Amino acid sequence: MSNAFIAFQKNDETRSIVEAIIADNPNAIVNEQPGMVKVDVPGRLTIKRQTVSDLMGRDFDLQELQIHLITISGHLDETDDEFTLSWNS
């Protein structure tokens, strides 16, 4: 099974996004670099708007991910509430 992954610029807002990914994806593997943070998840990675909002303490629009995004890997499925990357096995 291939890993789906997402990489963000490393900053204050992405800390909450990464924390949300870890909370909702128990198999997440975080790789922090000086200027970026990459999160790998076997098969499927889901970012839930509500989890990010709860951790940030404010409403979060998943479109805000684009501001901090460096790259993704996987098939993208996006709704107003979830951003999912996956690989078919």
C-alpha positions, -999 to +999 in steps of 0.1 A: +000+000+000+013+034-010+014+064+014-007+094+007+011+125+019+008+162+022+036+188+029+031+223+043+052+254+049+061+253+086+044+281+105+020+287+134-012+279+114+001+246+100+009+234+135-029+231+142-035+215+108-008+189+114-022+183+149-056+177+134-042+153+108-025+133+136-058+133+156-079+120+127-052+097+112-037+075+139-011+060+114+002+094+104+040+098+103+053+133+107+086+144+092+096+180+103+122+199+083+134+234+090+110+250+065+083+224+060+064+196+076+054+165+057+028+140+068+026+105+054-003+081+060-006+046+046-034+044+020-056+074+030-051+108+047-081+129+058-082+164+070-114+173+088-125+209+088-141+206+123-110+191+139-088+219+125-114+245+136-114+230+171-076+231+174-073+266+160-101+280+181-118+296+151-138+286+120-115+271+093-122+269+056-104+239+040-095+262+011-071+279+035-049+248+031-038+261-003-020+291+013+003+268+032+005+238+009+038+227-008+028+194-024+004+164-021+005+128-032-027+108-038-061+110-054-078+141-041-114+141-029-125+175-014-158+186+002-166+216+024-159+193+054-131+170+044-099+170+023-089+134+015-059+120-003-059+082-011-044+055-031-064+025-043-047-008-032 
